[in-house]
Amino acid sequence: MDEAVRSTLRLAPDASGAQRTIDITTYGARSGDPRRIEIWFHYVEGRWYLTGSPGRRDWYANLRADPRLIVHLKRGVRADLPATARPITDPAERRAVFEPILAWLRSINPSSPQSYRLQDWLDRSPLAEITFDDPV
C-alpha cells in the first residue's frame, strides 16, 4: 500500500465529512451479489470503523453474512482496497468507539443533539471494524 493511500486512511479527529466519504462494496446476504454504497468511515485509536445512524442497514446485514468488502477511496487518492469487517457487539468496545464518533458528529451538526444520543447509538446502530488485507 503506498504512502498516499496510508495518509488518506489516517484521518485526523476533525477530518471533514468529505475526507471520510468512501464507497464500500459488500456482498448481498442472500444473493451474494456485490452491492456498492457511499458511507463515511472513521479512524479511532488507530483502527477503522463503519457505522450509521440508529436503525437497520443492509450493508451491515451483508457484512454479518459475509465479512469481505472492498473499500473504494474516491476523494483525491483513488484506490480499491480489499478488507474484512468485524461486527462490534461488545458494549464496552461499542462505547469506546461511539464516543469519539458522536463527538465529531455533534461538532459538525450542533443543532441536532437529539440525533446523537449515545444510548440510541449503543442500542441500535451498526458498528464494524475494518481490517485491510494489505497492511496499512
Sequence and secondary structure as in RCSB ss.txt:
>XXXX:A:sequence
MDEAVRSTLRLAPDASGAQRTIDITTYGARSGDPRRIEIWFHYVEGRWYLTGSPGRRDWYANLRADPRLIVHLKR
GVRADLPATARPITDPAERRAVFEPILAWLRSINPSSPQSYRLQDWLDRSPLAEITFDDPV
>XXXX:A:secstr
  HHHHHHHS  TT  HHHHEEEEEEE TTT  EEEEEEEEEEETTEEEEE SSS  HHHHHHHH  EEEEEE S
SS EEEEEEEEE   HHHHHHHHHHHHHHHHHH TT GGGG HHHHHHH  EEEEEESS  
